[in-house]
Amino acid sequence: MRILSARVIHARRSSTAGRVDALVRLLSEPVSGAAVAWVDIAVSAPARAPGAAPLRDRLLAAAKLVFAANPGLRQTRRVA
């Protein structure tokens, strides 16, 4: 499995919880030479994390981790 692209599609900050909820779109190649497919994954990260990576990087990393840990998500929609 290879992640070809990762983008934050939509993000919303919850001021009461101090977190950011985001929808991340991953473009992946499940097997080398296979059809390219995309999947949308909802993730959440703390709005502020002193000493940590930037928010965008943390959201993308969380989405990639969810995708890698959940084999059921690999049944995705193919890109035309």
mmJSON file of the N, C-alpha and C atoms, coordinates in Angstrom:
{"data_MODEL":{"atom_site":{
"group_PDB":["ATOM","ATOM","ATOM","ATOM","ATOM","ATOM","ATOM","ATOM","ATOM","ATOM","ATOM","ATOM","ATOM","ATOM","ATOM","ATOM","ATOM","ATOM","ATOM","ATOM","ATOM","ATOM","ATOM","ATOM","ATOM","ATOM","ATOM","ATOM","ATOM","ATOM","ATOM","ATOM","ATOM","ATOM","ATOM","ATOM","ATOM","ATOM","ATOM","ATOM","ATOM","ATOM","ATOM","ATOM","ATOM","ATOM","ATOM","ATOM","ATOM","ATOM","ATOM","ATOM","ATOM","ATOM","ATOM","ATOM","ATOM","ATOM","ATOM","ATOM","ATOM","ATOM","ATOM","ATOM","ATOM","ATOM","ATOM","ATOM","ATOM","ATOM","ATOM","ATOM","ATOM","ATOM","ATOM","ATOM","ATOM","ATOM","ATOM","ATOM","ATOM","ATOM","ATOM","ATOM","ATOM","ATOM","ATOM","ATOM","ATOM","ATOM","ATOM","ATOM","ATOM","ATOM","ATOM","ATOM","ATOM","ATOM","ATOM","ATOM","ATOM","ATOM","ATOM","ATOM","ATOM","ATOM","ATOM","ATOM","ATOM","ATOM","ATOM","ATOM","ATOM","ATOM","ATOM","ATOM","ATOM","ATOM","ATOM","ATOM","ATOM","ATOM","ATOM","ATOM","ATOM","ATOM","ATOM","ATOM","ATOM","ATOM","ATOM","ATOM","ATOM","ATOM","ATOM","ATOM","ATOM","ATOM","ATOM","ATOM","ATOM","ATOM","ATOM","ATOM","ATOM","ATOM","ATOM","ATOM","ATOM","ATOM","ATOM","ATOM","ATOM","ATOM","ATOM","ATOM","ATOM","ATOM","ATOM","ATOM","ATOM","ATOM","ATOM","ATOM","ATOM","ATOM","ATOM","ATOM","ATOM","ATOM","ATOM","ATOM","ATOM","ATOM","ATOM","ATOM","ATOM","ATOM","ATOM","ATOM","ATOM","ATOM","ATOM","ATOM","ATOM","ATOM","ATOM","ATOM","ATOM","ATOM","ATOM","ATOM","ATOM","ATOM","ATOM","ATOM","ATOM","ATOM","ATOM","ATOM","ATOM","ATOM","ATOM","ATOM","ATOM","ATOM","ATOM","ATOM","ATOM","ATOM","ATOM","ATOM","ATOM","ATOM","ATOM","ATOM","ATOM","ATOM","ATOM","ATOM","ATOM","ATOM","ATOM","ATOM","ATOM","ATOM","ATOM","ATOM","ATOM","ATOM","ATOM","ATOM","ATOM","ATOM","ATOM","ATOM","ATOM","ATOM","ATOM","ATOM"],
"id":[1,2,3,4,5,6,7,8,9,10,11,12,13,14,15,16,17,18,19,20,21,22,23,24,25,26,27,28,29,30,31,32,33,34,35,36,37,38,39,40,41,42,43,44,45,46,47,48,49,50,51,52,53,54,55,56,57,58,59,60,61,62,63,64,65,66,67,68,69,70,71,72,73,74,75,76,77,78,79,80,81,82,83,84,85,86,87,88,89,90,91,92,93,94,95,96,97,98,99,100,101,102,103,104,105,106,107,108,109,110,111,112,113,114,115,116,117,118,119,120,121,122,123,124,125,126,127,128,129,130,131,132,133,134,135,136,137,138,139,140,141,142,143,144,145,146,147,148,149,150,151,152,153,154,155,156,157,158,159,160,161,162,163,164,165,166,167,168,169,170,171,172,173,174,175,176,177,178,179,180,181,182,183,184,185,186,187,188,189,190,191,192,193,194,195,196,197,198,199,200,201,202,203,204,205,206,207,208,209,210,211,212,213,214,215,216,217,218,219,220,221,222,223,224,225,226,227,228,229,230,231,232,233,234,235,236,237,238,239,240],
"type_symbol":["N","C","C","N","C","C","N","C","C","N","C","C","N","C","C","N","C","C","N","C","C","N","C","C","N","C","C","N","C","C","N","C","C","N","C","C","N","C","C","N","C","C","N","C","C","N","C","C","N","C","C","N","C","C","N","C","C","N","C","C","N","C","C","N","C","C","N","C","C","N","C","C","N","C","C","N","C","C","N","C","C","N","C","C","N","C","C","N","C","C","N","C","C","N","C","C","N","C","C","N","C","C","N","C","C","N","C","C","N","C","C","N","C","C","N","C","C","N","C","C","N","C","C","N","C","C","N","C","C","N","C","C","N","C","C","N","C","C","N","C","C","N","C","C","N","C","C","N","C","C","N","C","C","N","C","C","N","C","C","N","C","C","N","C","C","N","C","C","N","C","C","N","C","C","N","C","C","N","C","C","N","C","C","N","C","C","N","C","C","N","C","C","N","C","C","N","C","C","N","C","C","N","C","C","N","C","C","N","C","C","N","C","C","N","C","C","N","C","C","N","C","C","N","C","C","N","C","C","N","C","C","N","C","C","N","C","C","N","C","C"],
"label_atom_id":["N","CA","C","N","CA","C","N","CA","C","N","CA","C","N","CA","C","N","CA","C","N","CA","C","N","CA","C","N","CA","C","N","CA","C","N","CA","C","N","CA","C","N","CA","C","N","CA","C","N","CA","C","N","CA","C","N","CA","C","N","CA","C","N","CA","C","N","CA","C","N","CA","C","N","CA","C","N","CA","C","N","CA","C","N","CA","C","N","CA","C","N","CA","C","N","CA","C","N","CA","C","N","CA","C","N","CA","C","N","CA","C","N","CA","C","N","CA","C","N","CA","C","N","CA","C","N","CA","C","N","CA","C","N","CA","C","N","CA","C","N","CA","C","N","CA","C","N","CA","C","N","CA","C","N","CA","C","N","CA","C","N","CA","C","N","CA","C","N","CA","C","N","CA","C","N","CA","C","N","CA","C","N","CA","C","N","CA","C","N","CA","C","N","CA","C","N","CA","C","N","CA","C","N","CA","C","N","CA","C","N","CA","C","N","CA","C","N","CA","C","N","CA","C","N","CA","C","N","CA","C","N","CA","C","N","CA","C","N","CA","C","N","CA","C","N","CA","C","N","CA","C","N","CA","C","N","CA","C","N","CA","C","N","CA","C","N","CA","C","N","CA","C","N","CA","C","N","CA","C"],
"label_alt_id":[null,null,null,null,null,null,null,null,null,null,null,null,null,null,null,null,null,null,null,null,null,null,null,null,null,null,null,null,null,null,null,null,null,null,null,null,null,null,null,null,null,null,null,null,null,null,null,null,null,null,null,null,null,null,null,null,null,null,null,null,null,null,null,null,null,null,null,null,null,null,null,null,null,null,null,null,null,null,null,null,null,null,null,null,null,null,null,null,null,null,null,null,null,null,null,null,null,null,null,null,null,null,null,null,null,null,null,null,null,null,null,null,null,null,null,null,null,null,null,null,null,null,null,null,null,null,null,null,null,null,null,null,null,null,null,null,null,null,null,null,null,null,null,null,null,null,null,null,null,null,null,null,null,null,null,null,null,null,null,null,null,null,null,null,null,null,null,null,null,null,null,null,null,null,null,null,null,null,null,null,null,null,null,null,null,null,null,null,null,null,null,null,null,null,null,null,null,null,null,null,null,null,null,null,null,null,null,null,null,null,null,null,null,null,null,null,null,null,null,null,null,null,null,null,null,null,null,null,null,null,null,null,null,null,null,null,null,null,null,null],
"label_comp_id":["MET","MET","MET","ARG","ARG","ARG","ILE","ILE","ILE","LEU","LEU","LEU","SER","SER","SER","ALA","ALA","ALA","ARG","ARG","ARG","VAL","VAL","VAL","ILE","ILE","ILE","HIS","HIS","HIS","ALA","ALA","ALA","ARG","ARG","ARG","ARG","ARG","ARG","SER","SER","SER","SER","SER","SER","THR","THR","THR","ALA","ALA","ALA","GLY","GLY","GLY","ARG","ARG","ARG","VAL","VAL","VAL","ASP","ASP","ASP","ALA","ALA","ALA","LEU","LEU","LEU","VAL","VAL","VAL","ARG","ARG","ARG","LEU","LEU","LEU","LEU","LEU","LEU","SER","SER","SER","GLU","GLU","GLU","PRO","PRO","PRO","VAL","VAL","VAL","SER","SER","SER","GLY","GLY","GLY","ALA","ALA","ALA","ALA","ALA","ALA","VAL","VAL","VAL","ALA","ALA","ALA","TRP","TRP","TRP","VAL","VAL","VAL","ASP","ASP","ASP","ILE","ILE","ILE","ALA","ALA","ALA","VAL","VAL","VAL","SER","SER","SER","ALA","ALA","ALA","PRO","PRO","PRO","ALA","ALA","ALA","ARG","ARG","ARG","ALA","ALA","ALA","PRO","PRO","PRO","GLY","GLY","GLY","ALA","ALA","ALA","ALA","ALA","ALA","PRO","PRO","PRO","LEU","LEU","LEU","ARG","ARG","ARG","ASP","ASP","ASP","ARG","ARG","ARG","LEU","LEU","LEU","LEU","LEU","LEU","ALA","ALA","ALA","ALA","ALA","ALA","ALA","ALA","ALA","LYS","LYS","LYS","LEU","LEU","LEU","VAL","VAL","VAL","PHE","PHE","PHE","ALA","ALA","ALA","ALA","ALA","ALA","ASN","ASN","ASN","PRO","PRO","PRO","GLY","GLY","GLY","LEU","LEU","LEU","ARG","ARG","ARG","GLN","GLN","GLN","THR","THR","THR","ARG","ARG","ARG","ARG","ARG","ARG","VAL","VAL","VAL","ALA","ALA","ALA"],
"label_asym_id":["A","A","A","A","A","A","A","A","A","A","A","A","A","A","A","A","A","A","A","A","A","A","A","A","A","A","A","A","A","A","A","A","A","A","A","A","A","A","A","A","A","A","A","A","A","A","A","A","A","A","A","A","A","A","A","A","A","A","A","A","A","A","A","A","A","A","A","A","A","A","A","A","A","A","A","A","A","A","A","A","A","A","A","A","A","A","A","A","A","A","A","A","A","A","A","A","A","A","A","A","A","A","A","A","A","A","A","A","A","A","A","A","A","A","A","A","A","A","A","A","A","A","A","A","A","A","A","A","A","A","A","A","A","A","A","A","A","A","A","A","A","A","A","A","A","A","A","A","A","A","A","A","A","A","A","A","A","A","A","A","A","A","A","A","A","A","A","A","A","A","A","A","A","A","A","A","A","A","A","A","A","A","A","A","A","A","A","A","A","A","A","A","A","A","A","A","A","A","A","A","A","A","A","A","A","A","A","A","A","A","A","A","A","A","A","A","A","A","A","A","A","A","A","A","A","A","A","A","A","A","A","A","A","A","A","A","A","A","A","A"],
"label_entity_id":["1","1","1","1","1","1","1","1","1","1","1","1","1","1","1","1","1","1","1","1","1","1","1","1","1","1","1","1","1","1","1","1","1","1","1","1","1","1","1","1","1","1","1","1","1","1","1","1","1","1","1","1","1","1","1","1","1","1","1","1","1","1","1","1","1","1","1","1","1","1","1","1","1","1","1","1","1","1","1","1","1","1","1","1","1","1","1","1","1","1","1","1","1","1","1","1","1","1","1","1","1","1","1","1","1","1","1","1","1","1","1","1","1","1","1","1","1","1","1","1","1","1","1","1","1","1","1","1","1","1","1","1","1","1","1","1","1","1","1","1","1","1","1","1","1","1","1","1","1","1","1","1","1","1","1","1","1","1","1","1","1","1","1","1","1","1","1","1","1","1","1","1","1","1","1","1","1","1","1","1","1","1","1","1","1","1","1","1","1","1","1","1","1","1","1","1","1","1","1","1","1","1","1","1","1","1","1","1","1","1","1","1","1","1","1","1","1","1","1","1","1","1","1","1","1","1","1","1","1","1","1","1","1","1","1","1","1","1","1","1"],
"label_seq_id":[1,1,1,2,2,2,3,3,3,4,4,4,5,5,5,6,6,6,7,7,7,8,8,8,9,9,9,10,10,10,11,11,11,12,12,12,13,13,13,14,14,14,15,15,15,16,16,16,17,17,17,18,18,18,19,19,19,20,20,20,21,21,21,22,22,22,23,23,23,24,24,24,25,25,25,26,26,26,27,27,27,28,28,28,29,29,29,30,30,30,31,31,31,32,32,32,33,33,33,34,34,34,35,35,35,36,36,36,37,37,37,38,38,38,39,39,39,40,40,40,41,41,41,42,42,42,43,43,43,44,44,44,45,45,45,46,46,46,47,47,47,48,48,48,49,49,49,50,50,50,51,51,51,52,52,52,53,53,53,54,54,54,55,55,55,56,56,56,57,57,57,58,58,58,59,59,59,60,60,60,61,61,61,62,62,62,63,63,63,64,64,64,65,65,65,66,66,66,67,67,67,68,68,68,69,69,69,70,70,70,71,71,71,72,72,72,73,73,73,74,74,74,75,75,75,76,76,76,77,77,77,78,78,78,79,79,79,80,80,80],
"pdbx_PDB_ins_code":[null,null,null,null,null,null,null,null,null,null,null,null,null,null,null,null,null,null,null,null,null,null,null,null,null,null,null,null,null,null,null,null,null,null,null,null,null,null,null,null,null,null,null,null,null,null,null,null,null,null,null,null,null,null,null,null,null,null,null,null,null,null,null,null,null,null,null,null,null,null,null,null,null,null,null,null,null,null,null,null,null,null,null,null,null,null,null,null,null,null,null,null,null,null,null,null,null,null,null,null,null,null,null,null,null,null,null,null,null,null,null,null,null,null,null,null,null,null,null,null,null,null,null,null,null,null,null,null,null,null,null,null,null,null,null,null,null,null,null,null,null,null,null,null,null,null,null,null,null,null,null,null,null,null,null,null,null,null,null,null,null,null,null,null,null,null,null,null,null,null,null,null,null,null,null,null,null,null,null,null,null,null,null,null,null,null,null,null,null,null,null,null,null,null,null,null,null,null,null,null,null,null,null,null,null,null,null,null,null,null,null,null,null,null,null,null,null,null,null,null,null,null,null,null,null,null,null,null,null,null,null,null,null,null,null,null,null,null,null,null],
"Cartn_x":[0.85,0.0,0.894,0.562,1.292,0.309,0.595,-0.215,0.404,-0.358,0.144,-0.116,-1.224,-1.593,-2.456,-2.333,-3.161,-3.506,-4.806,-5.256,-6.338,-6.294,-7.369,-8.476,-9.64,-10.772,-11.596,-11.827,-12.633,-12.134,-12.073,-11.65,-12.527,-12.786,-13.605,-12.984,-12.858,-12.28,-13.383,-13.248,-14.173,-13.491,-13.954,-13.299,-13.531,-14.654,-14.928,-14.052,-13.79,-12.988,-11.505,-11.176,-9.781,-9.215,-10.076,-9.661,-10.084,-9.46,-9.817,-10.27,-11.484,-12.005,-11.826,-11.348,-11.079,-11.448,-11.757,-11.983,-10.771,-10.073,-8.851,-9.093,-8.694,-8.824,-7.452,-7.376,-6.146,-6.297,-5.306,-5.238,-4.191,-4.592,-3.669,-3.615,-2.522,-2.33,-2.207,-3.296,-3.295,-2.162,-1.912,-0.844,-0.096,1.179,1.969,1.386,1.093,0.518,-0.999,-1.634,-3.096,-3.733,-5.05,-5.785,-5.669,-5.57,-5.493,-6.896,-6.992,-8.288,-8.18,-9.34,-9.329,-10.321,-10.02,-10.873,-10.859,-12.02,-12.131,-12.16,-11.361,-11.251,-11.431,-12.286,-12.501,-11.51,-10.81,-9.833,-9.977,-9.307,-9.342,-7.957,-7.568,-6.273,-6.413,-5.567,-5.593,-5.278,-5.992,-5.766,-4.374,-3.925,-2.584,-1.829,-0.62,0.24,1.666,2.032,3.36,4.474,5.382,6.511,6.212,4.99,4.617,4.688,4.429,4.423,3.264,3.289,2.182,0.858,-0.238,-1.57,-1.851,-1.58,-1.851,-1.115,0.14,0.927,0.362,-0.109,-0.688,-1.989,-2.813,-4.073,-3.809,-2.881,-2.562,-1.962,-1.099,-0.502,-1.556,-2.518,-3.588,-4.429,-4.724,-5.514,-4.757,-3.469,-2.666,-2.599,-2.495,-2.455,-3.777,-4.901,-6.214,-6.343,-5.925,-6.015,-5.161,-3.951,-3.053,-3.537,-4.159,-4.586,-5.944,-6.688,-8.034,-8.14,-7.914,-7.924,-9.261,-10.356,-11.657,-11.751,-10.949,-10.969,-10.32,-9.617,-8.931,-9.892,-11.154,-12.201,-12.741,-12.026,-12.298,-12.888,-13.206,-13.712,-12.545,-12.67,-11.609,-11.704,-10.562,-10.506,-10.687,-11.545,-11.821,-10.674],
"Cartn_y":[-1.178,0.0,1.239,2.158,3.427,4.572,5.588,6.803,7.756,8.096,8.981,10.446,10.709,12.09,12.096,13.148,13.323,14.804,15.088,16.487,16.631,17.735,18.074,18.707,18.058,18.522,19.562,19.292,20.193,20.092,21.203,21.209,22.161,21.778,22.605,22.573,23.743,23.835,23.89,23.073,23.089,23.854,25.075,25.902,25.362,24.678,24.143,22.934,22.099,20.897,21.129,22.227,22.506,21.556,21.035,20.081,20.553,19.983,20.244,18.925,18.907,17.748,18.016,17.01,17.217,15.995,16.25,15.201,15.213,14.082,13.971,13.004,13.396,12.536,11.972,10.622,9.933,9.322,9.469,8.828,7.741,6.475,5.38,4.38,3.648,2.53,1.305,0.511,-0.606,-1.602,-1.944,-2.875,-2.258,-2.465,-1.891,-2.287,-1.292,-1.53,-1.64,-1.616,-1.725,-0.371,-0.389,0.85,1.795,3.07,4.089,4.311,4.459,4.648,5.749,6.342,7.363,7.003,7.512,7.273,8.535,8.858,9.989,9.453,10.049,9.6,10.794,10.623,11.66,11.449,12.514,12.448,13.672,13.622,14.715,14.848,16.08,16.336,17.548,17.647,18.837,20.086,21.163,22.41,22.96,22.825,23.292,22.148,21.952,20.92,21.474,22.174,22.787,21.759,22.102,21.217,20.121,20.033,18.988,19.518,18.63,19.009,19.975,20.683,21.575,20.801,21.507,20.888,20.087,20.653,19.955,18.617,18.605,17.37,16.339,16.795,15.868,15.26,16.066,15.552,14.53,14.832,13.903,12.604,12.712,11.515,10.649,11.278,10.523,9.779,10.423,9.774,8.59,8.758,7.669,6.492,6.782,5.724,4.966,5.677,5.027,4.145,4.644,3.882,2.617,2.727,1.575,0.531,0.98,0.069,-0.579,-0.076,-0.574,-1.148,-2.468,-3.066,-2.903,-2.746,-2.587,-1.307,-0.315,0.939,0.802,-0.29,-0.461,-0.858,-1.152,-1.367,0.008,0.719,2.13,2.354,3.589,3.978,4.203,3.717,3.903,5.269,5.815,7.095,6.827,7.606,7.38,7.831],
"Cartn_z":[0.0,0.0,0.0,-0.887,-0.981,-0.975,-0.168,-0.158,-1.179,-2.208,-3.255,-2.944,-2.243,-1.931,-0.673,0.109,1.308,1.415,1.536,1.619,2.676,3.373,4.306,3.47,3.446,2.645,3.406,4.681,5.508,6.939,7.633,9.037,9.826,11.073,11.96,13.351,13.955,15.296,16.334,17.363,18.487,19.619,19.857,20.874,22.282,22.503,23.841,24.153,23.152,23.374,23.098,22.407,22.09,21.049,20.178,19.159,17.773,16.774,15.389,14.773,14.224,13.516,12.028,11.297,9.879,9.06,7.802,6.828,5.902,5.847,5.058,3.906,2.704,1.528,1.179,1.142,0.776,-0.607,-1.433,-2.738,-2.594,-2.806,-2.53,-3.673,-3.687,-4.596,-3.696,-3.559,-2.609,-2.835,-4.103,-4.468,-5.643,-5.703,-6.789,-8.142,-8.962,-10.279,-10.295,-9.136,-9.052,-9.364,-9.521,-9.782,-8.583,-8.874,-7.824,-7.271,-5.947,-5.299,-4.257,-3.897,-2.854,-1.763,-0.573,0.595,1.454,2.046,2.971,4.393,5.265,6.658,7.583,8.598,9.607,10.749,11.122,12.209,13.102,14.247,15.203,15.827,16.149,16.782,17.693,18.724,19.572,18.752,19.027,18.289,18.575,19.792,20.18,20.826,20.37,20.942,20.949,22.027,22.09,21.863,20.986,20.71,19.701,19.221,18.265,16.841,15.896,14.478,14.213,13.098,12.748,12.64,12.847,12.873,11.606,10.45,9.189,9.137,9.542,9.533,10.501,11.662,12.643,12.136,11.451,10.898,9.791,8.902,7.815,8.362,9.356,9.951,10.631,11.304,11.957,10.932,9.8,8.753,8.145,7.911,7.35,8.314,9.6,10.605,10.654,10.612,10.602,9.362,8.216,6.966,7.02,7.54,7.614,8.62,9.703,10.769,10.503,9.519,9.269,7.857,7.692,6.352,5.616,6.319,5.692,4.864,5.175,4.417,3.052,2.836,1.566,0.452,0.799,-0.198,-0.544,-1.376,-1.62,-3.008,-3.282,-4.599,-5.541,-6.751,-7.736,-8.371,-8.691,-9.377,-10.862,-11.487,-12.92,-13.781],
"occupancy":[1.0,1.0,1.0,1.0,1.0,1.0,1.0,1.0,1.0,1.0,1.0,1.0,1.0,1.0,1.0,1.0,1.0,1.0,1.0,1.0,1.0,1.0,1.0,1.0,1.0,1.0,1.0,1.0,1.0,1.0,1.0,1.0,1.0,1.0,1.0,1.0,1.0,1.0,1.0,1.0,1.0,1.0,1.0,1.0,1.0,1.0,1.0,1.0,1.0,1.0,1.0,1.0,1.0,1.0,1.0,1.0,1.0,1.0,1.0,1.0,1.0,1.0,1.0,1.0,1.0,1.0,1.0,1.0,1.0,1.0,1.0,1.0,1.0,1.0,1.0,1.0,1.0,1.0,1.0,1.0,1.0,1.0,1.0,1.0,1.0,1.0,1.0,1.0,1.0,1.0,1.0,1.0,1.0,1.0,1.0,1.0,1.0,1.0,1.0,1.0,1.0,1.0,1.0,1.0,1.0,1.0,1.0,1.0,1.0,1.0,1.0,1.0,1.0,1.0,1.0,1.0,1.0,1.0,1.0,1.0,1.0,1.0,1.0,1.0,1.0,1.0,1.0,1.0,1.0,1.0,1.0,1.0,1.0,1.0,1.0,1.0,1.0,1.0,1.0,1.0,1.0,1.0,1.0,1.0,1.0,1.0,1.0,1.0,1.0,1.0,1.0,1.0,1.0,1.0,1.0,1.0,1.0,1.0,1.0,1.0,1.0,1.0,1.0,1.0,1.0,1.0,1.0,1.0,1.0,1.0,1.0,1.0,1.0,1.0,1.0,1.0,1.0,1.0,1.0,1.0,1.0,1.0,1.0,1.0,1.0,1.0,1.0,1.0,1.0,1.0,1.0,1.0,1.0,1.0,1.0,1.0,1.0,1.0,1.0,1.0,1.0,1.0,1.0,1.0,1.0,1.0,1.0,1.0,1.0,1.0,1.0,1.0,1.0,1.0,1.0,1.0,1.0,1.0,1.0,1.0,1.0,1.0,1.0,1.0,1.0,1.0,1.0,1.0,1.0,1.0,1.0,1.0,1.0,1.0,1.0,1.0,1.0,1.0,1.0,1.0],
"B_iso_or_equiv":[0.0,0.0,0.0,0.0,0.0,0.0,0.0,0.0,0.0,0.0,0.0,0.0,0.0,0.0,0.0,0.0,0.0,0.0,0.0,0.0,0.0,0.0,0.0,0.0,0.0,0.0,0.0,0.0,0.0,0.0,0.0,0.0,0.0,0.0,0.0,0.0,0.0,0.0,0.0,0.0,0.0,0.0,0.0,0.0,0.0,0.0,0.0,0.0,0.0,0.0,0.0,0.0,0.0,0.0,0.0,0.0,0.0,0.0,0.0,0.0,0.0,0.0,0.0,0.0,0.0,0.0,0.0,0.0,0.0,0.0,0.0,0.0,0.0,0.0,0.0,0.0,0.0,0.0,0.0,0.0,0.0,0.0,0.0,0.0,0.0,0.0,0.0,0.0,0.0,0.0,0.0,0.0,0.0,0.0,0.0,0.0,0.0,0.0,0.0,0.0,0.0,0.0,0.0,0.0,0.0,0.0,0.0,0.0,0.0,0.0,0.0,0.0,0.0,0.0,0.0,0.0,0.0,0.0,0.0,0.0,0.0,0.0,0.0,0.0,0.0,0.0,0.0,0.0,0.0,0.0,0.0,0.0,0.0,0.0,0.0,0.0,0.0,0.0,0.0,0.0,0.0,0.0,0.0,0.0,0.0,0.0,0.0,0.0,0.0,0.0,0.0,0.0,0.0,0.0,0.0,0.0,0.0,0.0,0.0,0.0,0.0,0.0,0.0,0.0,0.0,0.0,0.0,0.0,0.0,0.0,0.0,0.0,0.0,0.0,0.0,0.0,0.0,0.0,0.0,0.0,0.0,0.0,0.0,0.0,0.0,0.0,0.0,0.0,0.0,0.0,0.0,0.0,0.0,0.0,0.0,0.0,0.0,0.0,0.0,0.0,0.0,0.0,0.0,0.0,0.0,0.0,0.0,0.0,0.0,0.0,0.0,0.0,0.0,0.0,0.0,0.0,0.0,0.0,0.0,0.0,0.0,0.0,0.0,0.0,0.0,0.0,0.0,0.0,0.0,0.0,0.0,0.0,0.0,0.0,0.0,0.0,0.0,0.0,0.0,0.0],
"pdbx_formal_charge":[null,null,null,null,null,null,null,null,null,null,null,null,null,null,null,null,null,null,null,null,null,null,null,null,null,null,null,null,null,null,null,null,null,null,null,null,null,null,null,null,null,null,null,null,null,null,null,null,null,null,null,null,null,null,null,null,null,null,null,null,null,null,null,null,null,null,null,null,null,null,null,null,null,null,null,null,null,null,null,null,null,null,null,null,null,null,null,null,null,null,null,null,null,null,null,null,null,null,null,null,null,null,null,null,null,null,null,null,null,null,null,null,null,null,null,null,null,null,null,null,null,null,null,null,null,null,null,null,null,null,null,null,null,null,null,null,null,null,null,null,null,null,null,null,null,null,null,null,null,null,null,null,null,null,null,null,null,null,null,null,null,null,null,null,null,null,null,null,null,null,null,null,null,null,null,null,null,null,null,null,null,null,null,null,null,null,null,null,null,null,null,null,null,null,null,null,null,null,null,null,null,null,null,null,null,null,null,null,null,null,null,null,null,null,null,null,null,null,null,null,null,null,null,null,null,null,null,null,null,null,null,null,null,null,null,null,null,null,null,null],
"auth_seq_id":[1,1,1,2,2,2,3,3,3,4,4,4,5,5,5,6,6,6,7,7,7,8,8,8,9,9,9,10,10,10,11,11,11,12,12,12,13,13,13,14,14,14,15,15,15,16,16,16,17,17,17,18,18,18,19,19,19,20,20,20,21,21,21,22,22,22,23,23,23,24,24,24,25,25,25,26,26,26,27,27,27,28,28,28,29,29,29,30,30,30,31,31,31,32,32,32,33,33,33,34,34,34,35,35,35,36,36,36,37,37,37,38,38,38,39,39,39,40,40,40,41,41,41,42,42,42,43,43,43,44,44,44,45,45,45,46,46,46,47,47,47,48,48,48,49,49,49,50,50,50,51,51,51,52,52,52,53,53,53,54,54,54,55,55,55,56,56,56,57,57,57,58,58,58,59,59,59,60,60,60,61,61,61,62,62,62,63,63,63,64,64,64,65,65,65,66,66,66,67,67,67,68,68,68,69,69,69,70,70,70,71,71,71,72,72,72,73,73,73,74,74,74,75,75,75,76,76,76,77,77,77,78,78,78,79,79,79,80,80,80],
"auth_comp_id":["MET","MET","MET","ARG","ARG","ARG","ILE","ILE","ILE","LEU","LEU","LEU","SER","SER","SER","ALA","ALA","ALA","ARG","ARG","ARG","VAL","VAL","VAL","ILE","ILE","ILE","HIS","HIS","HIS","ALA","ALA","ALA","ARG","ARG","ARG","ARG","ARG","ARG","SER","SER","SER","SER","SER","SER","THR","THR","THR","ALA","ALA","ALA","GLY","GLY","GLY","ARG","ARG","ARG","VAL","VAL","VAL","ASP","ASP","ASP","ALA","ALA","ALA","LEU","LEU","LEU","VAL","VAL","VAL","ARG","ARG","ARG","LEU","LEU","LEU","LEU","LEU","LEU","SER","SER","SER","GLU","GLU","GLU","PRO","PRO","PRO","VAL","VAL","VAL","SER","SER","SER","GLY","GLY","GLY","ALA","ALA","ALA","ALA","ALA","ALA","VAL","VAL","VAL","ALA","ALA","ALA","TRP","TRP","TRP","VAL","VAL","VAL","ASP","ASP","ASP","ILE","ILE","ILE","ALA","ALA","ALA","VAL","VAL","VAL","SER","SER","SER","ALA","ALA","ALA","PRO","PRO","PRO","ALA","ALA","ALA","ARG","ARG","ARG","ALA","ALA","ALA","PRO","PRO","PRO","GLY","GLY","GLY","ALA","ALA","ALA","ALA","ALA","ALA","PRO","PRO","PRO","LEU","LEU","LEU","ARG","ARG","ARG","ASP","ASP","ASP","ARG","ARG","ARG","LEU","LEU","LEU","LEU","LEU","LEU","ALA","ALA","ALA","ALA","ALA","ALA","ALA","ALA","ALA","LYS","LYS","LYS","LEU","LEU","LEU","VAL","VAL","VAL","PHE","PHE","PHE","ALA","ALA","ALA","ALA","ALA","ALA","ASN","ASN","ASN","PRO","PRO","PRO","GLY","GLY","GLY","LEU","LEU","LEU","ARG","ARG","ARG","GLN","GLN","GLN","THR","THR","THR","ARG","ARG","ARG","ARG","ARG","ARG","VAL","VAL","VAL","ALA","ALA","ALA"],
"auth_asym_id":["A","A","A","A","A","A","A","A","A","A","A","A","A","A","A","A","A","A","A","A","A","A","A","A","A","A","A","A","A","A","A","A","A","A","A","A","A","A","A","A","A","A","A","A","A","A","A","A","A","A","A","A","A","A","A","A","A","A","A","A","A","A","A","A","A","A","A","A","A","A","A","A","A","A","A","A","A","A","A","A","A","A","A","A","A","A","A","A","A","A","A","A","A","A","A","A","A","A","A","A","A","A","A","A","A","A","A","A","A","A","A","A","A","A","A","A","A","A","A","A","A","A","A","A","A","A","A","A","A","A","A","A","A","A","A","A","A","A","A","A","A","A","A","A","A","A","A","A","A","A","A","A","A","A","A","A","A","A","A","A","A","A","A","A","A","A","A","A","A","A","A","A","A","A","A","A","A","A","A","A","A","A","A","A","A","A","A","A","A","A","A","A","A","A","A","A","A","A","A","A","A","A","A","A","A","A","A","A","A","A","A","A","A","A","A","A","A","A","A","A","A","A","A","A","A","A","A","A","A","A","A","A","A","A","A","A","A","A","A","A"],
"auth_atom_id":["N","CA","C","N","CA","C","N","CA","C","N","CA","C","N","CA","C","N","CA","C","N","CA","C","N","CA","C","N","CA","C","N","CA","C","N","CA","C","N","CA","C","N","CA","C","N","CA","C","N","CA","C","N","CA","C","N","CA","C","N","CA","C","N","CA","C","N","CA","C","N","CA","C","N","CA","C","N","CA","C","N","CA","C","N","CA","C","N","CA","C","N","CA","C","N","CA","C","N","CA","C","N","CA","C","N","CA","C","N","CA","C","N","CA","C","N","CA","C","N","CA","C","N","CA","C","N","CA","C","N","CA","C","N","CA","C","N","CA","C","N","CA","C","N","CA","C","N","CA","C","N","CA","C","N","CA","C","N","CA","C","N","CA","C","N","CA","C","N","CA","C","N","CA","C","N","CA","C","N","CA","C","N","CA","C","N","CA","C","N","CA","C","N","CA","C","N","CA","C","N","CA","C","N","CA","C","N","CA","C","N","CA","C","N","CA","C","N","CA","C","N","CA","C","N","CA","C","N","CA","C","N","CA","C","N","CA","C","N","CA","C","N","CA","C","N","CA","C","N","CA","C","N","CA","C","N","CA","C","N","CA","C","N","CA","C","N","CA","C","N","CA","C","N","CA","C","N","CA","C"],
"pdbx_PDB_model_num":[1,1,1,1,1,1,1,1,1,1,1,1,1,1,1,1,1,1,1,1,1,1,1,1,1,1,1,1,1,1,1,1,1,1,1,1,1,1,1,1,1,1,1,1,1,1,1,1,1,1,1,1,1,1,1,1,1,1,1,1,1,1,1,1,1,1,1,1,1,1,1,1,1,1,1,1,1,1,1,1,1,1,1,1,1,1,1,1,1,1,1,1,1,1,1,1,1,1,1,1,1,1,1,1,1,1,1,1,1,1,1,1,1,1,1,1,1,1,1,1,1,1,1,1,1,1,1,1,1,1,1,1,1,1,1,1,1,1,1,1,1,1,1,1,1,1,1,1,1,1,1,1,1,1,1,1,1,1,1,1,1,1,1,1,1,1,1,1,1,1,1,1,1,1,1,1,1,1,1,1,1,1,1,1,1,1,1,1,1,1,1,1,1,1,1,1,1,1,1,1,1,1,1,1,1,1,1,1,1,1,1,1,1,1,1,1,1,1,1,1,1,1,1,1,1,1,1,1,1,1,1,1,1,1,1,1,1,1,1,1]
}}}
